[in-house]
């Protein structure tokens, strides 16, 4: 009887330990620009504000208890690329998504663009992440595919990372999507579904 109690107690402790120490998935969303760095601006709509609104909506959509979404900035303030990278690398994230919005002199250019760096130590995992996200987003929006870009953040973040340009402010269709609450919510929903 006593041996049975000991065995039961050991099983209970192991069961409790395994669940209490289960690691939650950490997703970092790098909110592009901020402070005096506005990014692109058209007709009073500013990239830094639009990406922040979409990032906040992604966080609001998260109902998963084992998923934690962390933003690199939670307000409108400047953050150097080095500070961004250092902060991201301190968070031990499962993966990182950097949100931006594009612009082009040719107003017909539209759609989402995805970027990874071949010079990143985890470039294969970054590619796999980008492919997964691009596949989900391409089912809802126009996609221009995944490209290589040796940007500072993409090269130096130590976790799988991709940068998403969520359309072109210069394109009328993308502009309407990016600047409306309904459009922002749709973008946030599709991105969230691709990463949760």
Long-range contacts (C-beta under 8 A, 24 or more apart in sequence): 22-66, 24-65, 24-66, 24-67, 24-68, 25-64, 25-66, 25-67, 25-68, 25-94, 26-68, 26-70, 26-91, 26-92, 26-93, 26-94, 27-67, 27-68, 27-69, 27-70, 27-93, 27-94, 27-95, 27-96, 27-97, 27-195, 28-69, 28-70, 28-71, 28-72, 28-88, 28-91, 28-93, 28-95, 28-96, 28-97, 28-159, 29-55, 29-58, 29-59, 29-69, 29-70, 29-71, 29-72, 29-96, 29-97, 29-98, 29-99, 30-72, 30-84, 30-88, 30-96, 30-97, 30-98, 30-99, 30-153, 31-55, 31-71, 31-72, 31-73, 31-99, 32-98, 32-99, 32-100, 32-101, 33-100, 34-73, 34-75, 34-76, 34-77, 34-78, 34-79, 35-76, 35-77, 35-78, 35-79, 36-78, 37-78, 39-100, 39-101, 40-101, 40-102, 40-103, 40-169, 40-170, 41-169, 42-103, 42-169, 42-170, 42-175, 43-175, 45-169, 45-175, 45-178, 45-179, 47-100, 47-101, 47-169, 48-76, 49-76, 50-101, 50-169, 50-178, 50-179, 50-184, 51-99, 51-100, 51-101, 51-166, 52-76, 53-184, 54-99, 54-166, 54-184, 54-187, 54-188, 54-191, 55-99, 55-188, 57-184, 57-185, 57-188, 57-189, 58-188, 58-191, 58-192, 60-188, 61-188, 61-189, 61-192, 62-192, 62-196, 64-196, 67-196, 81-152, 81-153, 82-152, 84-153, 85-152, 85-153, 85-156, 85-157, 88-153, 88-157, 88-159, 88-161, 89-156, 89-157, 89-158, 89-159, 92-159, 93-159, 94-159, 94-160, 95-125, 95-129, 95-159, 95-160, 95-161, 95-162, 95-195, 96-157, 96-159, 96-160, 96-161, 96-162, 97-133, 97-161, 97-162, 97-163, 97-164, 97-191, 97-195, 98-153, 98-154, 98-161, 98-162, 98-163, 98-164, 99-164, 99-166, 100-163, 100-164, 100-165, 100-166, 101-165, 101-166, 101-167, 101-168, 101-169, 101-178, 102-165, 102-166, 102-167, 102-168, 102-169, 102-170, 103-168, 103-169, 103-170, 104-168, 104-170, 104-171, 105-170, 106-170, 107-170, 107-171, 107-172, 108-171, 109-168, 109-170, 109-171, 110-142, 110-167, 110-168, 110-171, 110-173, 110-174, 111-141, 111-142, 111-143, 111-144, 111-167, 111-168, 111-174, 112-137, 112-138, 112-141, 112-142, 112-143, 112-144, 112-164, 112-165, 112-166, 112-167, 113-143, 113-144, 113-145, 113-147, 113-164, 113-165, 114-143, 114-145, 114-146, 114-147, 114-162, 114-163, 114-164, 114-165, 115-146, 115-147, 115-148, 115-149, 115-151, 115-154, 115-162, 115-163, 115-164, 115-165, 116-146, 116-147, 116-148, 116-149, 116-154, 116-161, 116-162, 116-163, 117-148, 117-149, 117-150, 117-151, 117-154, 117-155, 118-148, 118-150, 119-150, 119-155, 120-154, 120-155, 120-156, 120-157, 120-161, 121-158, 122-158, 122-159, 122-160, 122-161, 125-160, 126-154, 126-160, 126-161, 126-162, 128-160, 129-160, 129-161, 129-162, 130-162, 132-194, 133-162, 133-164, 133-191, 133-194, 133-195, 135-194, 136-190, 136-193, 136-194, 137-164, 137-190, 137-191, 137-194, 140-186, 140-190, 141-167, 141-177, 141-187, 141-190, 164-191, 166-191
